């Protein structure tokens, strides 16, 4: 089974928003608005067999998460 690729939408130091794949050293993209960053992250996640978007608030707490692809059924746990 493919491993899920996770993309995080987080605030950038310049005041914008960045999309970064989990464990990557560099941002995938940087945007002026949070909405643009979310759209780019969703696009990237949907292009994977298993994708996830984790959207953070400005204080870095998690606001929401979205998963894409075929989740295993029944879920573990």
C-alpha positions as CSV (number, residue, x, y, z in Angstrom):
1,X,0.0,0.0,0.0
2,X,1.2,3.5,-0.8
3,X,2.2,5.8,2.1
4,X,0.1,8.9,2.6
5,X,1.7,12.1,1.6
6,X,0.9,14.9,4.0
7,X,1.0,18.6,3.0
8,X,0.9,21.3,5.7
9,X,-0.4,24.8,5.2
10,X,1.4,27.1,7.7
11,X,2.2,30.8,8.1
12,X,5.3,32.0,6.4
13,X,7.8,34.3,8.1
14,X,7.1,37.0,5.5
15,X,3.4,37.2,6.4
16,X,2.1,34.9,3.7
17,X,1.3,31.2,3.8
18,X,3.3,28.2,2.7
19,X,2.6,24.7,1.6
20,X,5.2,22.2,2.7
21,X,5.3,18.4,2.3
22,X,5.8,16.7,5.6
23,X,9.6,16.2,6.4
24,X,10.6,18.3,3.4
25,X,13.4,20.9,3.9
26,X,11.8,23.5,1.6
27,X,8.3,24.8,0.9
28,X,6.4,23.4,-2.1
29,X,4.9,26.9,-2.7
30,X,4.4,30.3,-1.0
31,X,1.2,32.3,-1.3
32,X,-0.1,35.7,-0.3
33,X,-3.4,34.3,1.0
34,X,-4.3,31.3,3.1
35,X,-7.0,30.4,0.6
36,X,-4.5,30.2,-2.2
37,X,-2.2,28.0,-0.1
38,X,-5.1,25.7,0.8
39,X,-6.1,25.3,-2.8
40,X,-2.5,24.4,-3.8
41,X,-2.2,21.9,-1.0
42,X,-5.5,20.2,-1.9
43,X,-4.4,20.0,-5.5
44,X,-1.1,18.4,-4.6
45,X,-2.8,15.9,-2.2
46,X,-5.5,14.9,-4.7
47,X,-2.7,14.1,-7.2
48,X,-1.4,11.3,-4.8
49,X,-2.8,7.9,-4.3
50,X,-3.2,8.8,-0.6
51,X,-3.0,12.5,0.3
52,X,-3.7,14.6,3.3
53,X,-3.8,18.3,3.9
54,X,-3.3,19.7,7.4
55,X,-4.3,23.4,7.7
56,X,-2.7,25.3,10.6
57,X,-3.8,28.6,12.2
58,X,-1.3,31.5,12.7
59,X,-0.4,30.2,16.1
60,X,0.5,26.8,14.4
61,X,-2.3,24.9,16.1
62,X,-4.2,22.6,13.7
63,X,-7.4,24.2,12.3
64,X,-8.6,21.2,10.1
65,X,-7.5,18.2,8.1
66,X,-8.6,16.7,4.8
67,X,-7.7,13.3,3.5
68,X,-7.9,12.1,-0.2
69,X,-7.7,8.8,-1.8
70,X,-8.8,5.3,-0.7
71,X,-8.6,5.0,3.1
72,X,-8.4,1.4,4.4
73,X,-11.7,0.0,5.6
74,X,-12.4,-0.8,8.3
75,X,-10.2,1.9,9.9
76,X,-7.6,0.7,12.4
77,X,-8.3,1.4,16.1
